[in-house]
Structures are given as structure tokens and as C-alpha cells.
Amino acid sequence: MAGIYIHIPFCKKACTYCDFHFTTSTKNLDEMVEAICKEIIMKKDRLALQQVDSIYFGGGTPSTLPSVALQKILATIEQLFPIASNAEITIEANPDDLTAQKIAELRQLPFNRFSIGTQSFFNEDLIWMNRAHNAQEATDCIKRSQDAGFEKLTIDLIYGYPMLSDQKWATNIQTALDLEVPHISAYSLTVEPRTALAHAIEKGKQPMVNDDQSAEQFLMLIDTLTSRGFEHYEISNYSLPGKYAVHNTNYWKGVPYLGIGPSAHGFDGTNRYINVANNTKYLTSIANKQLPETIEQLSKADQFNEYVMTSLRTMWGIDLEKVSNEFGEKPKELILRHIKPYLSDEKVYIDNQKIYLNNKGKLFADGIAAALFLDEEELS
């Protein structure tokens, strides 16, 4: 079991909050598609004939690519890797790209899941974010996708930004429910360095993000969605039972995956491969038949801490038996020692040899995970 991630570094507009690797220029689009296909060929032995059960086109905005370019990349993958018959094949898309014609074209390709960057159903909020679509396009594209037979849909929503009142947030959530979207990814707005939003806040042109507002709207989301049958299966992800995102779930469970394209990451179970986040350098490297990557060899402590961080964020929790089997009894004992304050504060609970966050603890997930991290000496 393995996955393939393809990073498409093109966007129509620069969202104010975004710090992902992208460009708004499509000058080198054809060259980039060629390079991505070449990189796939160069990495054809990386997965050691493991069956691929998820392919994910992220970015950037992959839906900006012409369908013929998407087809070329998919065909390259299909020629080189064994793809599961029920593989999840996702493309991230902006609502304004999902016209009836575009959806029809994508329907002819192997894609079976859309990840739609909705963010909000309010025009004033979308303008504030500098999104390329409007609220009507957000709802229309979801309905068009469903009518075309795309049942596997997820939408992104953002909360915790100054313009979003609790009432508007409740409306966004209810709109997603009314549209019968089976999977929702929701993210608290974070101010990343070197973004337009960070610059505006520094200049006093935008207010600071309010952590209390974010926490309150996070809990609103959990209460509303779980009361409607959704499972909060990862801190930022909610789905109806059995509708989890295969690709992202595999990330959290440590399944190997290839990372293709500028800025993409890959993982083979022991090492992490990180592509250069620069289009020119990426293209030059591929043209010279060199992989544009650095390799991060994960130490035992790195592997342990990544497991703690990712598993604690999910509804499957930290498996203490897995810790004992893979890392030893000492790390298990240290986890149980370090978790005690959070048990007392009712931020976590232990059931059947697994540690889980409760809703209160989900507000402090990263901090709790960090408190459980161990170094090499503690793991020896």
C-alpha cells in the first residue's frame, strides 16, 4: 500500500493567507508538466512494486491545468505503477474552475474525488481572502459535481478570521450540510510569515487573529458536525462514517508515498525526500537528469515523535501496544508518565491501551504531543 502526491504549482490568484509553493504565472506550464512526468519516471523504483491505493493532485491549484496535461501525468503513473482497482484519485479544485465542461472532462479521466477550495460561502469573505471565485460558484460547482456522478467530495472551510462572526460560521457549516457534502476539512486561519496577510497585520491594516474566537468556532464545528453523524477523525477533518480521505489518512498512519513536483515531500518509511521549492531550480535539475531533492534520514526519535504527533491528532489515537512493539517498553512508560497532567485536566483519556484527545484536548493537540516527545537517549 502506497500513495503518490503530485504538486501542481500554479494558481490564478495569490490568496492573502497562503504560504504554499505556487506561482500565478503559467509561462512554464508545459515545461513543468513534462518535468513532472520525467520525475515520475526517475522515481519509478521508489515504491518497490507496492500497490498504489491513492493518488493526490495538490498545489497550487491543479484544476488550472488543461485536462490533456492531467491525462499525461496520470498516464505516466499508470504505465509505471500498479494501481489498485479501487484507488482514491483526488484533484484539488477551485470552484471557478469546475465549470460544466471542466467537470465533464475530468469525468473522462480516472479522478473519482474532488477536494474543493470553498473556504467560505460569503462573498465579502472571499474577497477579503483574495479568492478567485464567488459564493454562487462555490455552491453551484458542488451541485454540478454531484450531478455529474462525483460522490466523493470534500470541501475546505476556514474559521477564526476577523470577518467571521459565529452566526456566519454557523451558516457556512449549515450550507455544507445542506449540500450533503460527505467530507469537510476545516482550518483555523493562521498567519504565516511572508504572506500578504502577515504584512497587512504588521502594517496595522488588518487586525490580529483572535485565538479565543478560533477556539470557540472550532468547538462549534465539532458539536454541529458530530451531532449530524460526522466523525471527527483528525483535528482538521470530518467525514460521514467510512468516507475518510484515503490519501491523507495514509499520511497520518505512516504509509509510504512518492512526492512529485516542486516543494513536494515523499516518505519511504524511514527517510523523507524534500523537493526544492523553486520552479526554476526544479526544472533545471530535472533537465539535467538530477532529482531536485534533499534527503532527511529520520532518527529513531524522529520516527517516534512523528508517530506521536500524527496519531494523537486522529480518532485512532496513540496505540501503546504499537509503541511497545516498535520502540520498546521504556518509551511506553515515559508516555504514560508524561500524559498524567493531561489526564488530570481531562484533555485526554486512555481506553484499551490507546490515548485519545477529548474535545478540550483537541484545542491543545500540538502542545500535548510535544510534551510526549522523546530524544534518542530516552529511546535507547
KELUMVEX-643686 format. One record per residue: y, x, z of N, C-alpha, C in turn. Coordinates in steps of 0.1 Angstrom, whole numbers, padded with zeros to 4 digits, always signed. Example, Ala and Ser with C-alpha at 12.3 -4.5 7.8 and 13.67 -1.06 7.14 Angstrom:
// residues 2
-0057+0132+0078-0045+0123+0078-0033+0132+0078;-0022+0128+0071-0011+0137+0071+0000+0129+0079;
***
This chain:
// residues 380
-0012+0008+0000+0000+0000+0000+0012+0009+0000;+0022+0006-0009+0034+0014-0010+0045+0006-0017;+0057+0011-0017+0068+0004-0023+0076+0014-0032;+0084+0008-0040+0093+0016-0049+0107+0010-0048;+0117+0018-0044+0131+0014-0044+0139+0020-0055;+0146+0012-0062+0155+0017-0073+0169+0014-0070;+0177+0025-0069+0192+0023-0066+0200+0023-0079;+0206+0012-0081+0215+0010-0093+0229+0011-0088;+0236+0022-0092+0249+0025-0085+0262+0019-0093;+0261+0006-0097+0272+0000-0104+0276-0013-0098;+0289-0015-0097+0295-0027-0092+0307-0031-0100;+0310-0044-0101+0322-0049-0107+0334-0045-0099;+0333-0047-0086+0345-0045-0077+0340-0038-0065;+0350-0032-0058+0347-0025-0045+0350-0034-0034;+0340-0039-0027+0342-0047-0015+0349-0039-0004;+0357-0045+0003+0366-0038+0013+0358-0030+0024;+0346-0036+0027+0338-0031+0039+0327-0022+0034;+0324-0020+0021+0312-0014+0017+0313+0001+0017;+0302+0008+0022+0301+0022+0022+0288+0027+0015;+0282+0018+0007+0270+0022-0001+0275+0030-0013;+0266+0037-0019+0270+0045-0030+0271+0037-0043;+0282+0036-0049+0284+0028-0061+0296+0034-0069;+0297+0029-0081+0309+0031-0089+0313+0018-0097;+0326+0016-0099+0329+0004-0107+0331+0008-0122;+0328+0020-0126+0328+0024-0140+0314+0024-0145;+0312+0018-0157+0299+0017-0163+0298+0027-0175;+0307+0037-0175+0307+0047-0186+0294+0053-0188;+0287+0057-0178+0274+0064-0179+0262+0055-0177;+0263+0042-0179+0253+0032-0176+0240+0036-0184;+0241+0037-0196+0229+0040-0204+0222+0053-0200;+0230+0063-0198+0225+0076-0194+0219+0075-0180;+0224+0067-0171+0218+0065-0158+0205+0058-0159;+0204+0048-0167+0191+0042-0169+0180+0051-0174;+0184+0060-0184+0175+0070-0189+0171+0080-0178;+0180+0084-0170+0177+0093-0159+0168+0087-0148;+0170+0074-0145+0162+0067-0136+0147+0067-0141;+0146+0064-0153+0132+0064-0159+0126+0078-0159;+0134+0088-0161+0128+0101-0161+0125+0105-0147;+0133+0101-0137+0129+0104-0123+0116+0097-0119;+0114+0085-0123+0102+0078-0120+0090+0086-0126;+0091+0091-0138+0081+0099-0144+0078+0112-0136;+0089+0118-0132+0088+0131-0124+0081+0129-0111;+0082+0117-0106+0076+0114-0092+0063+0106-0093;+0057+0106-0105+0046+0097-0107+0034+0100-0098;+0033+0112-0093+0022+0116-0084+0025+0114-0069;+0037+0110-0066+0041+0109-0052+0033+0099-0044;+0029+0088-0050+0022+0078-0042+0007+0079-0042;+0002+0090-0048-0012+0093-0048-0021+0081-0051;-0018+0074-0061-0025+0062-0066-0026+0051-0056;-0017+0050-0047-0016+0039-0038-0011+0027-0045;-0017+0015-0042-0012+0003-0049+0002-0001-0045;+0010-0004-0054+0024-0008-0051+0025-0023-0049;+0029-0027-0037+0030-0041-0035+0044-0046-0033;+0054-0037-0035+0068-0042-0035+0076-0032-0044;+0085-0038-0052+0095-0031-0060+0108-0037-0057;+0118-0029-0054+0131-0035-0050+0142-0028-0057;+0150-0035-0065+0162-0030-0072+0174-0033-0063;+0180-0023-0057+0192-0024-0048+0203-0017-0054;+0214-0016-0046+0226-0009-0051+0237-0008-0041;+0250-0008-0047+0253-0012-0060+0249-0027-0063;+0250-0030-0075+0247-0044-0079+0238-0044-0092;+0224-0044-0090+0215-0043-0101+0217-0054-0111;+0222-0065-0107+0223-0076-0117+0234-0074-0127;+0242-0063-0125+0252-0059-0136+0245-0053-0148;+0232-0048-0146+0226-0041-0157+0221-0052-0168;+0222-0048-0180+0216-0057-0191+0201-0059-0188;+0196-0070-0192+0182-0073-0190+0173-0063-0197;+0177-0058-0208+0169-0048-0216+0168-0035-0208;+0178-0031-0200+0178-0019-0192+0168-0021-0180;+0169-0033-0174+0160-0036-0163+0145-0036-0168;+0143-0042-0180+0130-0042-0186+0125-0028-0188;+0133-0019-0192+0129-0005-0195+0125+0002-0182;+0132+0000-0171+0128+0006-0158+0115+0000-0153;+0114-0013-0154+0101-0019-0150+0089-0015-0158;+0091-0014-0171+0080-0009-0180+0076+0005-0176;+0085+0013-0173+0082+0027-0169+0074+0027-0156;+0077+0019-0147+0070+0018-0134+0056+0013-0137;+0055+0002-0145+0042-0004-0148+0032+0005-0155;+0038+0014-0163+0029+0024-0170+0023+0035-0161;+0030+0037-0150+0026+0049-0141+0020+0045-0128;+0021+0033-0124+0017+0030-0110+0008+0017-0110;-0002+0016-0102-0010+0004-0101-0002-0006-0093;+0002-0017-0099+0010-0028-0093+0001-0039-0088;+0002-0043-0076-0006-0054-0071-0002-0067-0079;-0012-0075-0081-0010-0088-0088+0000-0097-0082;+0001-0096-0068+0010-0105-0061+0022-0097-0055;+0025-0086-0062+0036-0077-0057+0049-0085-0056;+0057-0082-0046+0070-0088-0045+0080-0079-0053;+0087-0084-0063+0096-0077-0071+0110-0083-0070;+0119-0076-0063+0132-0081-0059+0143-0075-0067;+0153-0083-0070+0165-0077-0076+0177-0083-0068;+0186-0074-0063+0198-0078-0057+0207-0083-0068;+0214-0094-0065+0223-0100-0075+0235-0106-0068;+0246-0105-0075+0259-0112-0071+0259-0126-0078;+0264-0136-0071+0264-0149-0076+0271-0151-0090;+0281-0143-0093+0288-0144-0106+0280-0139-0117;+0270-0130-0114+0261-0125-0124+0250-0135-0128;+0246-0144-0118+0235-0153-0120+0239-0166-0128;+0243-0164-0140+0246-0175-0149+0232-0180-0154;+0233-0192-0160+0220-0198-0165+0213-0189-0175;+0221-0182-0184+0215-0173-0193+0209-0161-0186;+0216-0155-0177+0210-0143-0170+0198-0147-0162;+0197-0158-0156+0186-0162-0148+0174-0164-0158;+0177-0170-0169+0166-0172-0179+0160-0159-0184;+0169-0149-0186+0165-0136-0190+0156-0129-0179;+0161-0130-0167+0153-0124-0155+0140-0131-0153;+0139-0144-0157+0127-0152-0156+0116-0146-0165;+0120-0140-0176+0111-0134-0186+0106-0120-0181;+0112-0115-0171+0108-0102-0165+0099-0104-0153;+0094-0094-0147+0084-0096-0136+0091-0099-0123;+0104-0100-0123+0111-0103-0110+0106-0117-0105;+0103-0117-0092+0099-0130-0086+0107-0133-0073;+0118-0125-0070+0126-0127-0058+0140-0122-0061;+0150-0131-0057+0164-0127-0058+0169-0125-0043;+0177-0114-0042+0185-0112-0030+0199-0114-0034;+0205-0125-0030+0218-0129-0035+0229-0125-0025;+0239-0118-0029+0250-0113-0020+0261-0124-0019;+0257-0134-0012+0266-0146-0010+0278-0142+0000;+0275-0137+0011+0284-0132+0022+0292-0144+0029;+0297-0153+0021+0304-0165+0027+0305-0176+0017;+0307-0188+0022+0309-0200+0013+0323-0204+0013;+0332-0196+0018+0347-0199+0018+0354-0189+0009;+0362-0195+0000+0369-0187-0010+0379-0177-0003;+0386-0181+0007+0396-0172+0013+0389-0160+0019;+0377-0162+0024+0369-0151+0030+0364-0141+0019;+0360-0147+0008+0355-0139-0003+0366-0131-0009;+0378-0137-0010+0390-0129-0015+0393-0118-0005;+0393-0120+0008+0396-0110+0018+0386-0098+0017;+0373-0102+0013+0363-0091+0012+0364-0084-0002;+0372-0089-0011+0373-0085-0025+0360-0086-0032;+0354-0098-0030+0341-0101-0037+0345-0105-0051;+0335-0104-0060+0337-0108-0074+0335-0122-0077;+0329-0130-0068+0325-0144-0070+0333-0153-0061;+0332-0166-0064+0339-0176-0056+0328-0185-0049;+0333-0194-0040+0324-0202-0032+0315-0211-0041;+0321-0217-0052+0314-0226-0060+0302-0218-0067;+0305-0206-0072+0295-0198-0078+0284-0195-0068;+0287-0193-0056+0277-0190-0046+0267-0201-0044;+0271-0213-0044+0262-0225-0043+0255-0228-0056;+0263-0227-0067+0257-0230-0080+0245-0221-0084;+0247-0208-0081+0237-0199-0086+0224-0200-0078;+0225-0204-0065+0213-0207-0057+0205-0219-0063;+0213-0229-0066+0206-0241-0072+0200-0238-0085;+0207-0231-0094+0202-0227-0107+0190-0219-0106;+0190-0210-0096+0178-0201-0094+0166-0209-0090;+0168-0219-0081+0157-0227-0077+0152-0236-0088;+0161-0241-0096+0157-0250-0107+0149-0242-0117;+0152-0229-0118+0145-0221-0128+0131-0216-0123;+0128-0220-0111+0115-0216-0105+0115-0204-0096;+0126-0199-0092+0126-0188-0083+0126-0194-0068;+0114-0194-0063+0113-0200-0049+0116-0189-0038;+0114-0176-0042+0116-0166-0032+0131-0161-0033;+0139-0167-0025+0153-0164-0025+0157-0159-0011;+0166-0150-0010+0173-0146+0003+0187-0145-0001;+0196-0149+0009+0210-0147+0008+0215-0138+0019;+0226-0131+0016+0232-0123+0027+0244-0131+0032;+0246-0130+0045+0258-0136+0051+0264-0125+0060;+0277-0126+0062+0284-0116+0071+0291-0125+0082;+0291-0120+0094+0298-0126+0105+0306-0116+0113;+0314-0120+0122+0322-0111+0131+0334-0106+0125;+0340-0111+0114+0352-0106+0109+0364-0116+0113;+0376-0111+0113+0387-0118+0119+0389-0132+0114;+0387-0134+0101+0390-0147+0095+0379-0158+0098;+0368-0154+0104+0356-0163+0105+0357-0169+0119;+0362-0182+0119+0361-0189+0132+0346-0194+0134;+0343-0197+0146+0330-0202+0149+0327-0215+0141;+0337-0223+0139+0334-0235+0131+0331-0231+0116;+0338-0222+0111+0335-0217+0097+0321-0211+0096;+0318-0203+0107+0304-0197+0107+0293-0207+0108;+0295-0218+0116+0286-0229+0116+0284-0235+0103;+0295-0237+0095+0295-0243+0082+0287-0234+0072;+0289-0221+0073+0282-0211+0064+0267-0213+0067;+0263-0213+0080+0249-0214+0083+0243-0227+0078;+0250-0238+0081+0245-0251+0076+0244-0252+0061;+0254-0246+0054+0253-0246+0039+0240-0240+0035;+0237-0228+0041+0225-0221+0037+0212-0230+0040;+0213-0237+0051+0201-0246+0054+0201-0257+0045;+0212-0263+0041+0212-0275+0032+0207-0270+0018;+0209-0258+0014+0205-0253+0002+0190-0249+0002;+0184-0250+0013+0169-0248+0015+0165-0234+0011;+0174-0224+0015+0171-0210+0013+0160-0206+0024;+0149-0200+0020+0138-0197+0029+0140-0184+0037;+0150-0176+0033+0152-0163+0040+0167-0160+0040;+0172-0156+0052+0186-0153+0053+0187-0139+0060;+0195-0130+0054+0199-0118+0061+0213-0119+0065;+0216-0116+0077+0230-0118+0083+0234-0105+0090;+0246-0100+0087+0250-0087+0092+0264-0089+0099;+0265-0083+0111+0278-0082+0117+0287-0072+0109;+0299-0076+0107+0308-0067+0100+0310-0054+0108;+0308-0043+0102+0310-0030+0108+0321-0023+0100;+0329-0016+0106+0340-0008+0100+0335+0006+0097;+0331+0009+0085+0326+0022+0082+0338+0031+0078;+0337+0044+0081+0347+0053+0078+0349+0054+0062;+0361+0057+0058+0364+0059+0044+0363+0046+0035;+0362+0035+0042+0363+0022+0034+0377+0017+0034;+0379+0008+0024+0392+0002+0023+0396-0006+0036;+0386-0012+0042+0388-0019+0055+0392-0010+0066;+0385+0001+0067+0389+0011+0078+0403+0016+0076;+0407+0019+0063+0420+0023+0060+0431+0013+0064;+0428+0000+0061+0437-0011+0064+0439-0012+0079;+0428-0011+0087+0429-0012+0101+0437-0001+0107;+0435+0011+0102+0442+0023+0107+0457+0022+0104;+0461+0015+0093+0475+0013+0090+0481+0001+0097;+0473-0006+0104+0477-0018+0111+0479-0030+0102;+0473-0030+0090+0474-0041+0081+0463-0051+0083;+0452-0048+0090+0442-0057+0094+0438-0055+0109;+0435-0066+0115+0431-0065+0130+0418-0058+0132;+0416-0053+0144+0403-0047+0147+0392-0057+0147;+0380-0053+0145+0368-0062+0147+0366-0065+0161;+0363-0077+0165+0361-0082+0179+0347-0082+0182;+0342-0073+0191+0328-0073+0194+0323-0085+0201;+0331-0091+0209+0327-0104+0216+0325-0115+0206;+0334-0116+0196+0332-0126+0185+0319-0123+0178;+0316-0111+0174+0304-0108+0167+0291-0112+0176;+0292-0109+0188+0280-0112+0197+0278-0127+0198;+0289-0134+0200+0288-0149+0201+0283-0155+0188;+0288-0150+0176+0283-0156+0164+0269-0152+0160;+0265-0140+0165+0251-0136+0164+0242-0145+0172;+0245-0149+0184+0237-0158+0192+0237-0172+0186;+0249-0176+0180+0249-0189+0173+0239-0190+0162;+0239-0179+0155+0229-0178+0143+0215-0179+0148;+0211-0171+0158+0198-0172+0163+0194-0186+0167;+0203-0192+0175+0200-0205+0181+0198-0216+0170;+0207-0215+0160+0207-0225+0149+0195-0224+0140;+0192-0211+0136+0181-0209+0127+0167-0211+0133;+0166-0206+0145+0153-0208+0152+0150-0223+0155;+0161-0230+0158+0159-0245+0160+0155-0252+0148;+0157-0246+0136+0153-0252+0123+0141-0246+0117;+0133-0239+0126+0120-0234+0121+0120-0220+0116;+0131-0213+0116+0131-0199+0111+0126-0190+0122;+0120-0179+0118+0116-0168+0127+0126-0157+0126;+0130-0152+0137+0140-0141+0138+0131-0128+0138;+0126-0124+0126+0116-0114+0126+0121-0100+0126;+0134-0098+0124+0141-0085+0125+0155-0088+0128;+0162-0078+0135+0175-0081+0140+0184-0088+0130;+0184-0084+0118+0193-0090+0108+0186-0099+0098;+0174-0103+0101+0166-0111+0091+0159-0122+0097;+0159-0134+0090+0154-0146+0095+0147-0153+0083;+0135-0158+0085+0128-0165+0075+0119-0176+0080;+0116-0185+0071+0106-0195+0074+0093-0188+0076;+0083-0194+0083+0070-0187+0085+0064-0182+0072;+0060-0169+0072+0053-0164+0061+0062-0160+0049;+0075-0162+0050+0084-0159+0039+0092-0146+0041;+0086-0137+0049+0093-0124+0052+0095-0116+0039;+0105-0107+0039+0107-0098+0028+0096-0087+0029;+0088-0086+0019+0077-0076+0020+0082-0062+0020;+0092-0059+0011+0097-0046+0009+0103-0041+0022;+0112-0049+0028+0119-0044+0040+0110-0044+0052;+0101-0053+0052+0091-0053+0063+0083-0040+0063;+0079-0035+0051+0072-0023+0050+0080-0011+0055;+0093-0011+0052+0102-0001+0058+0100+0000+0073;+0101-0012+0080+0100-0012+0094+0086-0008+0100;+0076-0010+0091+0063-0007+0095+0058+0007+0091;+0067+0015+0085+0064+0029+0081+0056+0030+0069;+0056+0021+0060+0048+0022+0048+0055+0031+0038;+0048+0040+0031+0054+0050+0022+0061+0042+0010;+0071+0048+0005+0078+0043-0006+0085+0054-0014;+0087+0052-0027+0095+0060-0035+0109+0056-0035;+0119+0066-0035+0133+0062-0037+0137+0068-0050;+0143+0060-0059+0147+0064-0072+0162+0061-0074;+0169+0070-0080+0183+0068-0083+0192+0075-0073;+0205+0077-0077+0214+0084-0068+0215+0078-0054;+0214+0086-0044+0215+0082-0030+0203+0075-0024;+0193+0073-0033+0181+0067-0028+0173+0076-0018;+0166+0069-0009+0157+0076+0001+0143+0073-0002;+0134+0082+0000+0119+0079-0001+0112+0084+0011;+0100+0080+0013+0092+0084+0025+0078+0084+0022;+0071+0095+0026+0057+0096+0023+0048+0095+0035;+0054+0091+0047+0046+0090+0059+0049+0102+0069;+0054+0113+0063+0057+0125+0071+0070+0130+0068;+0074+0130+0055+0087+0136+0050+0096+0125+0044;+0109+0127+0046+0118+0118+0039+0125+0126+0028;+0127+0119+0017+0133+0125+0005+0146+0118+0002;+0157+0126+0001+0170+0120+0000+0177+0125-0012;+0180+0116-0022+0186+0119-0034+0201+0121-0032;+0207+0130-0040+0221+0132-0039+0229+0120-0042;+0240+0117-0034+0248+0105-0036+0260+0109-0045;+0257+0113-0057+0268+0117-0066+0262+0115-0080;+0268+0106-0088+0262+0103-0101+0262+0115-0110;+0272+0122-0111+0273+0134-0120+0262+0144-0116;+0261+0147-0104+0252+0157-0099+0237+0152-0101;+0236+0139-0099+0222+0133-0102+0218+0134-0116;+0228+0130-0125+0225+0131-0140+0222+0145-0144;+0230+0154-0139+0228+0168-0143+0215+0174-0139;+0211+0170-0127+0199+0175-0121+0187+0170-0129;+0187+0157-0132+0176+0151-0140+0176+0157-0154;+0187+0159-0160+0188+0165-0173+0182+0179-0173;+0183+0186-0162+0177+0200-0161+0163+0199-0156;+0157+0187-0155+0143+0185-0151+0141+0190-0137;+0151+0188-0128+0150+0191-0114+0152+0178-0106;+0144+0176-0096+0146+0164-0087+0159+0166-0079;+0168+0157-0079+0181+0158-0072+0180+0154-0057;+0171+0160-0050+0168+0156-0036+0167+0167-0026;+0169+0164-0014+0166+0173-0003+0155+0167+0005;+0147+0175+0011+0135+0170+0019+0138+0172+0034;+0136+0162+0041+0137+0162+0056+0123+0161+0062;+0118+0172+0067+0105+0172+0074+0106+0166+0088;+0099+0155+0090+0101+0148+0102+0092+0154+0113;+0098+0158+0124+0090+0163+0135+0083+0152+0142;+0074+0156+0151+0067+0145+0159+0077+0136+0166;+0087+0143+0172+0097+0135+0179+0105+0125+0169;+0108+0130+0157+0114+0122+0147+0106+0110+0144;+0093+0112+0142+0084+0101+0138+0083+0091+0150;+0082+0096+0162+0081+0087+0174+0094+0079+0175;+0105+0086+0174+0118+0079+0176+0121+0068+0165;+0116+0072+0153+0118+0062+0142+0109+0050+0144;+0097+0052+0149+0088+0041+0152+0094+0032+0163;+0099+0038+0174+0106+0031+0184+0117+0022+0179;+0126+0029+0171+0138+0022+0166+0135+0011+0157;+0126+0013+0148+0123+0002+0138+0114-0009+0144;+0104-0006+0152+0095-0016+0157+0102-0025+0167;+0111-0019+0175+0118-0027+0186+0127-0037+0179;+0132-0035+0167+0140-0044+0160+0133-0056+0155;+0120-0056+0155+0112-0066+0149+0105-0075+0159;+0100-0087+0154+0093-0096+0163+0080-0091+0167;+0075-0080+0160+0062-0075+0163+0063-0064+0175;+0075-0060+0178+0077-0051+0189+0071-0037+0189;+0072-0030+0200+0066-0017+0202+0052-0019+0207;+0043-0014+0199+0029-0015+0203+0025-0003+0212;+0023-0005+0225+0020+0006+0234+0006+0012+0231;-0003+0004+0226-0016+0010+0222-0015+0019+0210;-0006+0016+0201-0003+0024+0189+0003+0037+0194;+0013+0036+0203+0019+0048+0209+0009+0057+0215;+0000+0051+0223-0010+0059+0230-0019+0066+0220;-0024+0058+0210-0033+0064+0200-0027+0075+0191;-0014+0073+0187-0008+0082+0177+0000+0093+0184;+0005+0091+0196+0013+0101+0202+0008+0106+0216;-0001+0098+0222-0006+0102+0235-0002+0093+0246;-0009+0096+0257-0007+0087+0269+0007+0091+0276;+0011+0103+0275+0024+0107+0282+0036+0099+0276;+0037+0099+0263+0048+0091+0257+0048+0076+0261;+0036+0070+0262+0034+0057+0266+0039+0055+0281;+0036+0064+0289+0040+0064+0303+0055+0065+0304;+0061+0074+0296+0076+0076+0296+0083+0064+0291;+0078+0057+0281+0084+0044+0276+0084+0034+0287;+0073+0033+0294+0072+0023+0305+0081+0026+0316;+0084+0039+0319+0093+0043+0329+0108+0040+0325;+0111+0043+0312+0125+0042+0308+0128+0027+0305;+0119+0019+0303+0121+0005+0299+0124-0004+0312;+0121+0002+0323+0122-0006+0336+0136-0013+0338;+0147-0005+0336+0160-0012+0338+0163-0024+0329;+0157-0023+0317+0159-0034+0307+0150-0046+0310;+0139-0043+0317+0130-0054+0322+0137-0061+0333;+0143-0054+0342+0151-0060+0353+0162-0068+0348;+0169-0063+0338+0181-0071+0333+0177-0082+0323;+0164-0084+0321+0158-0094+0312+0163-0093+0298;+0165-0080+0294+0168-0077+0280+0155-0075+0271;+0144-0072+0278+0131-0070+0271+0121-0076+0280;+0109-0078+0274+0097-0083+0281+0085-0076+0275;+0075-0076+0283+0062-0070+0279+0051-0080+0279;+0044-0081+0267+0033-0091+0267+0022-0085+0258;+0010-0085+0264-0002-0080+0256+0001-0066+0251;+0006-0057+0259+0008-0043+0256+0018-0041+0245;+0027-0050+0244+0038-0049+0234+0051-0051+0241;+0062-0044+0237+0075-0045+0242+0084-0053+0232;+0090-0063+0236+0098-0072+0228+0112-0073+0233;+0122-0074+0224+0135-0078+0228+0136-0093+0230;+0143-0098+0240+0147-0112+0241+0161-0113+0234;+0166-0125+0234+0179-0127+0227+0190-0119+0233;+0191-0118+0246+0201-0110+0253+0199-0095+0249;+0187-0091+0248+0185-0077+0245+0188-0073+0230;+0187-0083+0221+0190-0081+0207+0204-0076+0205;+0213-0080+0214+0227-0075+0213+0228-0060+0216;+0218-0054+0222+0218-0040+0226+0207-0032+0221;+0201-0037+0209+0189-0031+0204+0190-0016+0202;+0201-0011+0196+0201+0003+0193+0202+0011+0206;+0210+0006+0216+0211+0013+0228+0198+0014+0236;+0191+0003+0236+0178+0003+0243+0168+0012+0236;+0168+0012+0223+0159+0021+0215+0162+0036+0219;+0175+0039+0219+0179+0053+0222+0175+0057+0236;+0175+0048+0245+0171+0051+0259+0156+0054+0259;+0148+0050+0249+0134+0053+0249+0130+0065+0240;+0140+0071+0234+0137+0083+0225+0132+0094+0233;+0123+0102+0227+0118+0114+0234+0120+0126+0225;+0120+0138+0232+0121+0150+0224+0108+0157+0223;+0107+0168+0216+0094+0175+0213+0087+0179+0226;+0095+0183+0235+0088+0188+0248+0082+0176+0255;+0088+0165+0255+0082+0153+0262+0070+0148+0254;+0069+0151+0241+0058+0146+0234+0046+0156+0234;+0048+0168+0239+0038+0178+0239+0028+0176+0251;
***
